[in-house]
Amino acid sequence: MARKAITVMILFLCMIIQPAVANISAPNDTQVNGNSVSTLSIDGFVTTKFASVGSQVDIQAYTMGHSDNAIVSADIVQYDISPLDSIINSAFPGEGKFLDRVVLQSNGLHENDSSIMTWQGSYTIPVTSTGGLYGAKIFVEDGNRYAVDDPTQIREIFRVEFEKVLSAIDTAWDSANPLGEIANEFTELETKGTSNGGWSNFVAVATDGSGAGGSRQLWNSMLDAGHNQYNMSAGSNFLEALMVMLDSDDADAGIQFVVGLMTYLDNLPLPRSMYDFDDLSEYIQTFDVIENLTRFEGTGDFEAAYNALIGSNEWDNLSEALDNLAEGIKPFESAQTLMRNIALLAVSDHPQAIVEGLTAWVQPLIDGDFENMTPFQQFVVRFAEMAGEINGETDIQDLDGDDVPDVIRWQYEYLLDTTEGQAWTARMESDSPWVNDAFDDFNNLPEDIIQHIFDAIEHPILEQTGEVLAEFGSWMNNASRSEMNSEWPMMSEDDDEDGDDSDGDEGPQQVIFEELYPMRTTEFDSHLLEVGIKLDFDRAYCEGETSDIDEDTVISIAMTNDRGYQVSTDLVLKEEWSSEYVGVLLAPALEDTTWTLSQPLAAYDSCDIERAYIEVDRSLRPSMLSSMALENNDETFVVSAVGVLVDQSETGQVGTPFTVSSQTYDSSGIISDAEADIAILRISPQLGQSAAESLSPVGEHFVYVQDGSLTGEYTGDDLDGDLTIQLMQFGNYRDRDYDRNHPQSYYLEDIEVYSNGNSWDVSNYLPSERGLADLLISGTTTEGIEFSHFRQIALPGALGCASTQGNSNGNYVDMGYEYRNF
């Protein structure tokens, strides 16, 4: 069925956004009459975020583009979702249950903007309220125009678009999923190998037939020939390890694991909607990794240690605490129980026993101890050795030219084709042909699996899924107003390989940016589209040509929407002597349309411009998705239908009882027999500063560079022992090549000396080259705190720093020079 998708959020390649979902009302209602655009907008919010029964919730709204006949109302709804899930996880609460309607009254024009009308209303929480997460769907009606600010509308738009991707991936996987076919390959192999008495009988018939010319003699002759005659030891070793594994419990364990895993993934219920993720989470937990691992030989110690862990009281308490936390039952007590039992398990013997049990199983693989490996491990090692003998040119064949291997010849198959191998095969065909049938299936298993995978990859439905992903990517780009960049000329892979981006004999090329994609706006946007433009280019000159660009050239850019309305601006130089031009384009209204940018350098060619780069920044104003976090909670509020009154002493003595009394109530009065979860915390803010100071040394470091000497001292009285003074090349401490390449950074062997108490002197150890250096001072306080102090210094006698500057003033040039010591 469904399948987990890994690449849901990729392929942001295309820039054409789909129209918004028609049945989700928008906070803007735009009407277009020719080039005249009028937009009715509303922005609603609830100022009372927490309320209880009987209290009032303040609701406010701003409207623009309204008439005197506008009516603003708010529908109060209750959502079947935890408040924390909505606030923290931005969960999807759905439509909500309608409770009441409030009509807001006009409060006059906004004090800062006369085009905005303010509205206010209130909602009283009924005494019958059950509490939870509530919301206000605030809407304005003005004639035949309607706009609404809904707590969930942006989330719903995202949900609808994202569910298109989920559905497409699930449908594609239902059609192209190869895991069921791969599981069937292993099941068919197991059926053919075990239908005549199990794997042990298969091994006995194939390798232990008695008498002259029996399978034992022929099998051993074939293996010996592989070692001694044909240089096929890897094939012989693999066949021997294969039979050892098939004769052990690892054969059934391995096939059950593969078939079980393939079937489990094949039936993974990939969500088709945002509400299906809980089903996926529950399904994922049904896969028992431990059970599958412990089927293999050699895992007995690990299984015993694991069973001891999950059978302990600490594990039971921990599991119960996790369940309570998930259900919101006594969260403080459950958290305390959880931490306590984690600590108890951490210091118990269980973790160490589990690690030792798992290490015992893995250790032979790590050590390469083949004799002590389990049959499955030996099989894996021998297969890896044989895979290393594969020759890609001769052993892997593509017979039909579809780039999918049709034949993979392993060394053991070449061994089966030898005289000795054919003798054994003939005996099996005569006495037990089902053995050859099983070997044929085993030989073709890799090719069959590869074919299933490539059939899935080449399934036509994946192309349709890719289109859906690309459409979602374009929607995300526009909904988030992501940045666009383009360069000219565009470098292709061939250009990179050839190292030549010239135009050859094609003549001058027009300067066209190929990645200026259309920009979509919708009525769900809360801010106008404002686009920042940065354009940078280098001039070019062709022989016999005169450039059309000079200091008086005006470069313009425009954006045009679907109805032909255009906004334009002239780009200006960001700074004098700069090659970067900047400008801003602003859409005049919030409307559902597509804006297309013009080509600002289309009038020029490669004889005018050598290189050009444009950056389009659409994030000057918030996008729809960036507003989602605020809008999620702007119109919601939390109602508490249950309260707790707490009575306690404000102070207490150490070693004496501390009593806390509580009383729980709701809209009907006192609740008897209620369970209250009480946590008592010790808070000592006055000790914070002293605690922080105790982690740092009390003294300061002074370094003196004078008269050819380099000395220093530490002023604290908390030094334990001596200081360690390290002098090293400039830039070495932070490993910065930029500093090491400084003109006054000289090669310096690291110098390390010790102080005499709090004072130190490295004057006698200084190098002959005097420039910049790194100095590190480290030590330990009497409290056992290790500290270090780093600075970059100029050694005694180091040269100073000179700087020059100049500027032109008509026919004059002013020059300045300054020299300073470090």
C-alpha positions in Angstrom: 0.0 0.0 0.0 1.4 3.3 1.1 5.0 4.1 1.3 7.2 6.5 3.3 8.4 9.4 1.1 11.9 10.9 1.7 12.0 13.6 -0.9 8.7 15.4 -0.2 10.2 18.9 0.1 12.5 18.9 -2.9 12.4 19.9 -6.6 11.8 23.7 -6.1 12.5 24.1 -9.8 9.5 25.7 -11.4 8.0 29.0 -10.4 4.4 28.9 -11.5 2.0 28.7 -8.5 -1.3 26.9 -8.7 -4.5 28.9 -8.0 -5.6 28.9 -4.3 -8.2 26.4 -3.2 -11.5 27.8 -4.1 -13.4 26.7 -1.0 -11.1 28.4 1.5 -12.1 32.0 2.1 -9.3 34.6 1.9 -8.6 37.7 4.1 -8.8 39.8 0.9 -11.5 40.1 -1.7 -10.3 41.8 -4.9 -12.4 43.1 -7.7 -10.9 44.2 -11.0 -12.5 46.6 -13.4 -10.0 47.2 -16.3 -6.9 48.6 -14.6 -8.9 49.6 -11.5 -8.5 47.3 -8.6 -10.4 47.5 -5.3 -9.6 45.2 -2.4 -11.6 44.6 0.8 -9.2 43.4 3.5 -9.5 42.3 7.1 -7.0 41.5 9.8 -8.6 40.1 13.0 -7.0 39.2 16.3 -8.0 38.2 19.8 -6.2 40.1 22.6 -7.4 37.8 25.4 -5.3 34.6 25.0 -6.3 32.8 28.2 -9.8 32.8 29.7 -12.0 30.9 32.1 -15.7 30.4 32.4 -17.6 33.6 32.9 -14.8 35.8 31.7 -14.8 38.0 28.5 -12.6 37.6 25.4 -11.7 40.8 23.6 -11.9 40.5 19.8 -10.6 43.2 17.5 -10.2 43.8 13.7 -8.9 46.2 11.1 -10.5 46.6 7.7 -9.4 48.4 4.5 -11.2 49.0 1.3 -14.6 49.0 3.1 -17.7 51.2 2.7 -20.0 52.6 5.2 -22.2 49.5 4.9 -19.5 47.1 6.0 -20.4 44.6 8.8 -17.8 42.8 10.8 -18.6 39.7 12.8 -16.8 36.8 14.5 -17.8 33.2 14.6 -16.6 31.5 17.8 -15.6 27.9 17.2 -14.0 25.2 19.4 -11.3 22.9 18.0 -10.9 19.3 19.0 -7.2 19.6 19.5 -4.8 20.2 22.3 -3.8 23.9 22.7 -0.1 23.0 22.9 -0.4 21.0 19.7 -1.8 24.1 17.9 0.6 26.6 19.5 3.8 24.6 19.4 3.3 22.0 16.7 1.1 24.1 14.4 -1.2 21.1 14.1 -4.2 21.0 11.8 -7.4 21.4 13.8 -9.9 21.3 11.0 -13.0 23.5 10.7 -13.9 23.5 14.4 -17.4 23.3 16.1 -19.5 26.5 15.7 -20.6 27.9 19.1 -21.7 31.5 18.8 -21.5 34.7 16.6 -20.4 38.1 17.8 -21.0 41.3 15.9 -18.2 43.8 16.2 -18.7 47.6 16.5 -16.8 50.3 14.7 -14.3 52.2 16.9 -13.4 54.8 14.4 -10.4 55.2 12.1 -6.9 54.0 13.0 -4.8 56.7 14.6 -1.9 56.1 12.2 -3.7 55.4 9.0 -7.0 56.9 8.0 -7.7 54.2 5.4 -8.0 51.6 8.2 -11.2 51.2 10.3 -10.9 49.6 13.7 -13.5 47.2 15.2 -14.1 45.7 18.6 -16.3 43.1 20.2 -16.3 40.7 23.1 -17.4 37.1 23.8 -18.4 35.9 27.3 -17.3 32.3 28.1 -20.4 30.3 29.1 -20.4 28.6 32.4 -21.2 25.3 30.5 -17.9 25.6 28.6 -15.8 22.4 28.5 -12.6 24.3 28.0 -9.9 23.7 25.4 -8.7 25.6 22.3 -11.1 28.2 20.8 -10.9 30.4 17.8 -12.6 33.5 16.3 -13.3 33.5 12.5 -13.5 37.2 12.0 -15.1 38.3 8.7 -16.3 41.5 7.0 -19.3 41.7 4.6 -19.7 44.7 2.4 -22.3 44.3 -0.3 -21.4 41.3 -2.4 -17.8 41.3 -1.1 -16.6 39.0 1.7 -13.2 38.6 3.4 -12.4 36.5 6.5 -9.4 36.2 8.8 -9.5 32.5 9.9 -7.1 30.9 12.4 -6.7 27.9 10.2 -6.9 29.2 6.6 -3.2 29.4 5.8 -2.6 26.0 7.5 -5.5 24.6 5.4 -4.0 26.0 2.2 -0.7 24.4 3.0 -2.4 21.2 4.0 -4.3 20.9 0.7 -1.2 21.6 -1.4 0.9 19.2 0.7 -1.7 16.4 0.5 -1.5 16.6 -3.2 2.1 15.4 -2.9 1.3 12.8 -0.3 -1.5 11.4 -2.5 0.7 11.4 -5.6 3.5 9.6 -3.8 1.2 7.0 -2.3 -0.5 6.4 -5.6 2.9 6.0 -7.3 4.2 3.6 -4.7 1.0 1.5 -5.0 1.6 1.2 -8.7 5.4 0.9 -8.8 6.4 -0.5 -5.5 8.9 -3.4 -6.1 9.1 -4.7 -2.5 6.2 -7.2 -2.8 7.8 -8.8 -5.9 11.2 -8.9 -4.2 9.6 -10.6 -1.2 8.0 -13.1 -3.5 11.4 -14.0 -5.0 12.7 -15.0 -1.6 9.4 -16.8 -0.7 9.6 -18.8 -4.0 13.3 -19.6 -3.3 12.4 -20.9 0.1 9.5 -22.9 -1.2 11.7 -24.7 -3.8 14.5 -25.3 -1.3 12.4 -26.6 1.6 9.5 -28.4 -0.1 11.3 -31.7 0.2 12.1 -31.7 4.0 13.6 -28.3 4.9 17.0 -26.7 4.3 18.8 -29.3 6.3 17.5 -32.0 3.9 18.4 -29.8 0.9 22.0 -29.6 2.2 22.1 -33.4 2.9 20.8 -34.3 -0.6 23.1 -31.8 -2.3 26.4 -32.4 -0.5 26.1 -35.7 1.5 25.0 -38.4 -0.9 27.0 -41.5 -0.1 28.9 -43.9 -2.4 31.0 -43.5 -5.5 29.6 -40.9 -7.8 27.4 -39.7 -5.0 26.7 -36.0 -4.3 29.2 -35.8 -1.5 32.1 -37.0 -3.7 31.0 -34.8 -6.6 30.5 -31.8 -4.4 33.8 -32.1 -2.7 35.6 -32.7 -6.0 34.1 -29.5 -7.4 35.2 -27.5 -4.4 38.7 -28.9 -4.5 39.0 -28.1 -8.2 38.0 -24.6 -7.5 40.8 -24.3 -5.0 43.5 -26.2 -6.8 42.7 -26.3 -10.5 40.7 -23.3 -11.6 41.8 -20.4 -9.3 38.2 -20.1 -8.1 38.8 -20.3 -4.3 36.3 -17.5 -3.7 33.6 -19.4 -5.4 34.4 -22.6 -3.5 34.5 -20.8 -0.2 31.2 -19.2 -1.0 29.4 -22.5 -1.8 30.8 -24.1 1.3 29.7 -21.1 3.5 26.3 -21.2 1.8 25.7 -24.8 2.7 26.8 -24.3 6.3 24.4 -21.4 6.7 21.5 -23.4 5.1 22.1 -26.2 7.5 21.8 -23.8 10.5 18.9 -21.8 12.0 20.3 -18.7 10.3 18.8 -19.8 7.0 15.2 -19.5 8.2 16.1 -16.4 10.2 17.6 -14.6 7.2 14.8 -15.4 4.8 12.2 -14.5 7.4 13.9 -11.3 8.1 14.1 -10.3 4.4 10.6 -11.4 3.6 9.2 -9.9 6.8 11.0 -6.5 6.2 9.9 -6.4 2.5 6.3 -7.2 3.4 6.3 -4.7 6.3 7.6 -1.9 4.1 5.2 -3.0 1.3 2.2 -2.5 3.6 3.5 0.7 5.2 0.4 3.0 5.4 1.9 6.1 3.8 -0.4 9.1 4.7 -2.5 10.5 2.0 -3.6 13.3 4.4 -2.1 15.2 7.3 -4.5 13.4 9.6 -3.1 10.0 8.7 0.3 10.4 10.3 -0.9 8.8 13.6 -1.7 5.6 11.7 1.8 5.6 10.2 3.4 6.2 13.7 1.5 3.3 15.2 2.4 1.0 12.2 6.1 1.8 12.5 6.1 0.7 16.1 4.8 -2.7 15.1 8.2 -3.7 13.6 10.2 -5.5 16.3 13.9 -5.1 15.5 14.9 -7.2 18.6 12.7 -10.1 17.6 14.2 -10.2 14.1 17.8 -9.9 15.4 17.5 -12.6 18.0 16.4 -15.2 15.4 20.0 -15.4 14.3 22.5 -17.8 16.0 24.9 -16.3 18.5 22.5 -13.7 19.9 21.5 -15.6 23.0 23.4 -13.4 25.4 22.0 -10.3 23.9 18.4 -11.7 24.0 18.8 -12.7 27.7 20.1 -9.3 28.6 17.3 -7.5 26.7 14.6 -9.7 28.3 16.0 -8.9 31.7 15.8 -5.2 31.0 12.2 -5.2 29.8 11.2 -7.4 32.7 12.6 -5.1 35.3 10.5 -2.9 37.6 12.3 0.2 36.3 11.3 -0.6 32.7 7.7 -1.0 33.8 7.7 2.3 35.6 9.4 4.1 32.8 6.9 2.7 30.2 4.0 3.8 32.4 5.4 7.3 32.8 5.8 7.6 29.0 2.2 6.6 28.5 1.0 9.1 31.1 3.1 11.9 29.5 1.6 11.0 26.1 -1.9 11.2 27.6 -1.2 14.4 29.6 -1.8 12.5 32.9 0.1 14.0 35.9 2.9 15.5 33.8 5.1 16.6 36.6 4.9 13.3 38.5 5.3 11.4 35.3 8.4 13.4 34.3 9.9 12.8 37.7 9.2 9.1 37.5 10.7 9.0 34.0 13.9 10.7 35.0 14.3 8.6 38.1 13.9 5.3 36.3 16.2 6.4 33.5 18.8 7.1 36.1 18.2 3.8 37.9 18.5 1.9 34.6 21.7 3.8 33.7 23.4 2.6 36.8 22.1 -0.9 36.7 23.7 -3.9 35.0 21.2 -4.1 32.2 22.7 -1.6 29.7 26.2 -3.1 30.1 24.8 -6.6 29.7 23.0 -5.6 26.5 26.2 -4.0 25.1 28.3 -7.0 26.0 25.7 -9.4 24.4 25.6 -7.4 21.2 29.4 -7.0 21.2 29.9 -10.7 21.6 27.9 -11.3 18.4 29.6 -8.6 16.4 33.2 -9.1 17.7 34.3 -12.0 15.4 33.3 -9.8 12.4 35.4 -6.9 13.8 38.4 -9.2 14.5 38.1 -11.1 11.3 37.9 -14.3 13.4 36.3 -16.5 10.7 36.3 -19.7 12.8 34.2 -18.1 15.6 31.7 -16.3 13.2 28.1 -17.5 13.1 27.0 -19.3 9.9 25.3 -16.1 8.7 28.4 -14.0 9.3 30.6 -16.5 7.4 28.2 -16.4 4.5 28.3 -12.6 4.4 32.1 -12.6 4.5 32.4 -15.2 1.8 29.9 -13.3 -0.4 31.9 -10.1 0.0 35.1 -11.8 -0.9 33.5 -13.3 -4.0 31.9 -9.9 -5.0 35.5 -8.5 -5.0 36.3 -10.9 -7.8 33.6 -9.5 -10.1 34.9 -8.1 -13.4 32.5 -5.4 -14.6 33.3 -5.9 -18.3 33.1 -9.7 -18.5 30.9 -10.8 -15.6 28.1 -8.2 -15.9 26.2 -8.3 -19.3 23.4 -6.0 -20.6 21.9 -8.2 -23.4 19.1 -5.8 -24.5 20.9 -2.4 -24.2 18.6 -1.0 -21.5 21.4 -0.3 -19.1 20.0 -3.0 -16.7 22.2 -6.0 -16.0 20.6 -9.1 -17.5 23.3 -11.5 -16.5 25.6 -11.3 -13.5 28.1 -14.2 -13.4 29.5 -14.9 -10.0 32.6 -17.0 -9.5 30.6 -19.9 -8.0 28.5 -20.0 -11.2 31.7 -20.4 -13.3 32.7 -23.2 -11.0 29.3 -24.9 -11.6 30.0 -24.8 -15.3 33.3 -26.6 -15.0 33.6 -30.4 -15.7 33.4 -31.1 -12.0 30.5 -28.7 -11.5 28.6 -30.2 -14.4 29.1 -33.7 -13.0 27.5 -32.6 -9.7 24.7 -30.8 -11.6 24.0 -33.9 -13.7 23.7 -36.1 -10.6 21.3 -33.7 -9.0 19.2 -33.5 -12.3 19.1 -37.3 -12.3 18.4 -37.9 -8.6 16.9 -34.7 -7.1 16.0 -32.2 -9.9 14.4 -29.9 -7.3 17.9 -29.1 -6.0 18.8 -27.7 -9.4 15.5 -25.8 -9.5 16.4 -24.1 -6.2 19.9 -23.3 -7.4 18.5 -21.8 -10.6 16.3 -19.5 -8.6 19.2 -18.6 -6.3 21.5 -17.9 -9.3 18.9 -15.6 -10.9 18.0 -13.8 -7.6 20.3 -10.8 -8.0 19.2 -10.2 -11.6 15.5 -10.6 -10.7 15.8 -8.1 -7.8 17.6 -5.5 -10.0 15.0 -5.9 -12.7 12.1 -5.3 -10.2 13.9 -2.2 -9.0 14.5 -0.8 -12.5 10.9 -1.6 -13.5 9.8 0.5 -10.6 12.1 3.4 -11.4 11.0 3.4 -15.0 7.3 3.2 -14.2 5.4 6.0 -16.1 3.6 7.1 -13.0 6.8 8.3 -11.4 7.0 11.0 -14.1 3.5 12.2 -13.1 4.6 12.2 -9.5 7.6 14.3 -10.4 5.3 16.8 -12.0 3.3 17.0 -8.8 6.5 17.5 -6.7 7.6 20.2 -9.1 4.3 22.0 -8.8 4.4 21.8 -5.0 8.0 23.2 -5.2 6.8 26.1 -7.3 4.0 26.7 -4.8 6.4 26.7 -1.9 8.7 29.1 -3.7 5.9 31.6 -4.3 4.2 31.1 -0.9 7.5 31.7 0.8 8.7 34.4 -1.6 12.1 32.8 -2.0 14.9 34.6 -3.7 15.7 34.2 -7.4 19.2 34.6 -8.9 20.3 34.4 -12.5 23.6 34.9 -14.3 24.5 35.6 -17.9 26.0 33.9 -19.8 24.8 30.7 -18.2 27.6 28.2 -17.9 26.7 24.7 -19.1 28.6 21.5 -18.1 30.2 21.5 -21.6 31.5 25.0 -21.0 33.0 23.9 -17.7 34.7 20.9 -19.3 36.0 22.8 -22.3 37.0 25.8 -20.2 35.7 28.1 -22.9 32.5 30.1 -22.7 33.1 32.1 -25.9 30.3 32.5 -28.5 32.4 31.3 -31.4 31.1 32.5 -34.8 27.6 33.2 -33.6 28.3 36.9 -33.2 27.2 39.2 -30.3 24.7 37.5 -28.0 21.8 39.4 -26.4 21.9 39.7 -22.6 18.9 37.6 -21.4 18.5 36.2 -17.9 16.9 32.8 -18.3 15.9 32.3 -14.7 13.6 35.2 -14.1 10.5 33.1 -13.4 7.0 34.4 -13.0 6.0 35.4 -9.5 2.5 34.5 -8.2 0.5 36.4 -5.6 -2.8 35.4 -4.1 -5.6 36.9 -2.0 -4.2 34.9 0.9 -1.1 37.0 1.1 -1.1 39.4 4.0 1.4 41.8 2.5 1.9 43.4 -0.9 4.6 42.0 -3.1 7.7 44.1 -2.8 10.7 43.1 -4.9 14.3 44.2 -4.4 16.5 44.1 -7.5 20.3 43.9 -7.5 22.0 44.0 -10.9 25.7 43.7 -11.4 27.6 43.5 -14.7 31.1 43.9 -16.3 31.4 45.9 -19.5 32.9 44.3 -22.6 34.4 45.7 -25.8 34.5 44.2 -29.3 37.0 45.3 -31.9 35.4 47.8 -34.2 32.4 48.2 -31.9 31.4 51.1 -29.7 29.7 50.2 -26.4 26.2 51.6 -25.8 26.8 51.8 -22.1 28.2 54.9 -20.4 27.9 56.8 -17.1 24.6 58.3 -18.3 22.9 55.1 -19.3 19.6 54.5 -17.6 18.7 50.9 -16.8 15.1 50.1 -16.1 13.1 47.0 -15.0 9.4 46.4 -14.9 7.0 43.7 -13.8 3.7 43.1 -15.6 0.7 41.1 -14.3 -1.8 38.9 -16.1 -4.1 41.8 -17.0 -1.3 43.9 -18.5 -0.8 46.3 -15.6 2.9 47.3 -15.3 5.1 48.6 -12.5 8.5 49.9 -13.4 11.5 51.6 -11.8 14.9 52.9 -12.9 17.8 51.1 -11.3 20.4 53.3 -9.6 24.1 52.8 -8.8 24.4 51.6 -5.2 27.7 53.5 -4.7 30.0 55.7 -6.7 32.5 53.6 -8.6 30.3 50.5 -8.0 29.0 48.2 -10.8 25.9 47.3 -8.8 22.6 48.8 -9.6 19.6 48.5 -7.2 15.9 49.2 -7.3 12.5 48.2 -5.8 9.3 47.2 -7.4 6.0 47.3 -5.5 2.7 45.6 -6.5 -0.2 48.1 -6.0 -2.7 45.6 -4.6 -3.3 42.2 -3.1 -4.8 40.2 -5.9 -4.7 36.7 -7.4 -2.3 37.2 -10.4 1.1 36.4 -11.9 3.8 39.0 -12.3 6.5 38.7 -15.0 9.8 40.5 -14.8 11.2 42.3 -17.9 14.8 41.8 -19.1 16.7 44.8 -17.8 19.7 44.3 -20.2 17.9 43.0 -23.3 19.0 46.1 -25.2 22.6 45.1 -24.9 24.8 42.2 -26.1 28.1 40.6 -25.5 29.9 43.5 -27.1 28.5 45.7 -24.4 28.5 43.4 -21.4 30.9 40.5 -20.6 29.2 39.1 -17.5 26.0 40.0 -15.7 24.2 38.8 -12.5 20.8 39.7 -11.1 19.3 39.0 -7.7 15.6 39.2 -7.1 14.7 39.5 -3.4 11.0 38.9 -2.7 11.3 38.8 1.1 11.2 42.6 1.7 7.7 42.0 3.1 6.6 38.9 4.9 5.3 36.0 2.7 2.2 34.0 3.3 4.1 31.1 4.9 6.3 33.3 7.1 3.1 34.8 8.4 1.6 31.4 9.2 3.2 31.0 12.6 1.7 34.3 13.8 -1.6 33.8 12.0 -1.9 30.3 13.6 -2.4 31.9 17.0 -3.6 35.4 16.3 -7.3 34.5 16.4 -7.2 31.7 18.9 -7.5 31.6 22.7 -7.5 29.0 25.4 -10.4 28.4 27.8 -9.9 26.7 31.2 -13.0 25.1 32.5 -11.2 23.8 35.6 -9.2 25.8 38.1 -7.0 25.0 41.1 -6.7 27.2 44.3 -3.4 26.6 46.1 -2.6 27.5 49.7 1.0 27.1 51.1 3.5 28.8 53.4 5.8 31.2 51.7 8.8 30.2 53.8 9.9 27.0 55.5 12.6 25.5 57.7 15.0 22.8 56.5 14.0 19.4 57.9 10.4 20.4 58.7 7.2 19.4 56.8 6.0 21.7 54.0 2.3 21.6 53.5 0.5 22.5 50.3 -3.3 22.5 50.1 -5.3 22.7 46.9 -8.9 22.8 45.9 -10.2 22.1 42.4 -13.3 23.7 40.9 -15.2 24.2 37.6 -18.2 26.2 36.5 -20.5 24.2 38.8 -18.4 24.6 41.9 -15.9 22.5 43.9 -14.8 19.2 42.4 -14.5 16.5 45.0 -12.1 13.6 44.8 -10.1 15.4 42.1 -6.4 14.4 41.6 -4.0 17.4 41.5 -0.4 17.1 40.2 1.8 19.3 42.4 5.4 20.0 41.9 7.6 21.8 44.5 10.6 23.5 43.0 13.5 25.0 44.9 14.5 28.3 43.3 17.4 30.5 44.6 18.0 33.4 42.2 20.2 35.2 44.6 22.8 32.4 44.3 22.9 32.5 40.5 25.6 35.2 40.3 27.9 33.6 42.8 27.4 30.2 41.2 28.4 31.6 37.8 31.4 33.4 39.3 32.6 30.3 41.0 33.1 28.8 37.5 35.7 31.5 36.5 39.1 32.6 37.8 38.9 35.7 40.0 42.0 37.4 38.6 42.9 39.3 35.4 45.8 38.8 33.0 48.2 41.7 32.1 50.8 41.5 29.4 53.6 44.0 29.1 55.6 44.6 25.9 58.4 47.2 26.4 62.1 47.8 26.0 62.7 44.5 24.2 61.0 42.4 27.0 57.7 40.4 27.1 56.4 39.8 30.6 53.1 39.4 32.3 51.2 38.7 35.5 48.0 37.1 36.9 46.3 39.2 39.6 44.2 36.5 41.2 45.0 34.7 44.5 43.3 31.5 43.4 46.1 30.1 41.2 47.0 26.5 41.9 50.7 26.0 40.9 52.2 27.9 38.0 50.9 29.3 34.7 51.8 27.7 31.3 52.8 30.3 28.8 52.8 29.3 25.1 54.0 31.5 22.3 53.3 30.4 18.7 53.2 31.7 15.1 50.6 34.3 14.4 47.4 32.4 13.2 48.4 28.9 14.5 46.2 28.9 17.6 43.0 29.3 15.6 44.5 27.6 12.5 43.8 30.6 10.3 45.7 30.9 7.1 44.6 34.5 6.7 46.6 35.4 9.8 49.6 33.2 8.9 49.9 35.0 5.6 50.0 38.4 7.3 53.2 40.3 6.2 54.4 40.4 9.9 53.7 36.7 10.6 57.0 34.9 10.7 57.7 31.2 11.2 58.0 30.5 14.9 58.8 27.3 16.7 56.3 27.0 19.5 57.7 28.2 22.8 56.4 26.9 26.1 57.6 28.2 29.5 56.2 28.2 33.1 55.6 31.2 35.3 57.1 31.9 38.7 53.9 32.0 40.7 51.7 34.7 39.3 54.4 36.4 37.2 56.1 35.2 34.0 58.8 36.4 31.6 59.6 35.0 28.1 62.0 37.7 27.1 65.0 35.3 26.9 63.1 33.0 24.5 62.0 35.5 21.9 63.0 34.8 18.2 65.2 37.0 16.2 62.3 37.8 13.8 60.0 40.4 15.5 56.5 40.5 14.2 53.1 39.3 15.4 52.5 36.2 17.5 49.8 34.2 19.3 50.0 34.1 23.1 48.1 31.5 25.2 48.2 31.6 29.0 46.6 28.6 30.9 46.4 27.4 34.5 44.2 25.9 37.2 42.5 27.5 40.1 42.5 26.2 43.7 38.8 25.1 43.0 40.0 22.8 40.3 38.8 25.0 37.4 41.0 25.0 34.3 41.2 28.3 32.5 43.0 29.7 29.5 43.5 33.3 28.2 44.4 33.9 24.5 45.4 37.1 22.7 47.4 38.2 19.7 50.3 40.5 20.4 53.1 42.4 18.6 56.5 41.1 19.8 59.0 43.7 21.2 60.6 45.6 18.3 57.9 44.7 15.8 57.3 47.2 13.0 54.2 49.3 13.1 51.3 49.6 10.6 51.2 52.0 7.7 48.1 53.0 5.8 47.7 55.2 2.7 44.6 56.8 1.3 43.7 59.2 -1.5 40.8 60.8 -3.4 40.4 62.9 -6.5 38.9 66.4 -6.5 38.6 67.7 -10.0 42.1 68.3 -11.3 43.6 67.6 -7.9 44.5 64.3 -6.1 44.8 64.3 -2.3 47.1 61.7 -0.7 47.4 60.8 2.9 49.9 58.6 4.8 49.7 57.4 8.4 52.1 55.2 10.5 51.1 53.7 13.9 52.6 51.3 16.3 50.6 48.2 17.3 
